[in-house]
Amino acid sequence: MAIRVNLDVMLAKRKMKSKDLAEAIGITTANLSILKSGKAKAVRFSTLEAICKVLECQPADILEYIED
């Protein structure tokens, strides 16, 4: 996939666990894991907004386009 999800990087920078982020944004840890692994086919803007709010970052800090 040409979109890389750098959520692990942001979690490490903020010293936050996936479980804590999932609880803060109101999704299951399983769904967050799917997003983190890059296996998600889509992400809702509301979810992306919540992640950015909690991690105090921009969408570009989480999602990166990689040309194949």
N, C-alpha and C positions, 0 to 999 in steps of 0.2 A: 504494500500500500504506500502511496506517496505522501501520506500524512503521518507524521510521527507524533506520538503523545508523550510529552515530557513531564507528566504528572508526578512521577517518582522523584524527579529532580527538584521540583518545587516543594514537594512534601519534605524532602531531606533538608532543603534550605530553610524551611519554616520549622523544622524539628517537630513534625506532626505525623501521627500514625494514620494509616488509611482508615482504620475504624473510627477515629475521631473526626476525620473529614466527612466520612459517610454520614455519621450522626448529625454533624453540623449542617449539612446540606439536605438532609432528609431522603437519602437513597440507601439501598442495601449495600453491604460490603461486597456482595457478589456482583452487583451492577457496577460498582466503582472498580472492581478488579477487572471486569470486561473492558471498561474504558481505559484503565491504566495499561493493559496488555496490548492495546491497539486493535482488539478484535471487534470493537463496537463499529457498527455500520453508520451510526448517526449519533449526534449528541444534541439534546435540546438546548436552545439558547438560555432557557431559564436555569438549567443545570450548570451550563458554562458560566453564567452570571454568578450563581451561588458559589461555585468553586473559586472564581476570581475574587469575590467579596471576602470569603473566608481566608484565602491565601494571600490577599492583598497583592494581586498581580494582574497582568493583562492577558487576554486570550493568546497572544503571541508567545507568552512565556510557557504556555501549556501545549499549544499546537504548532507544529513546524512542517512546512511543505518541503519534501525532498524529491527532487526530480529523478525519475527512474532512468 
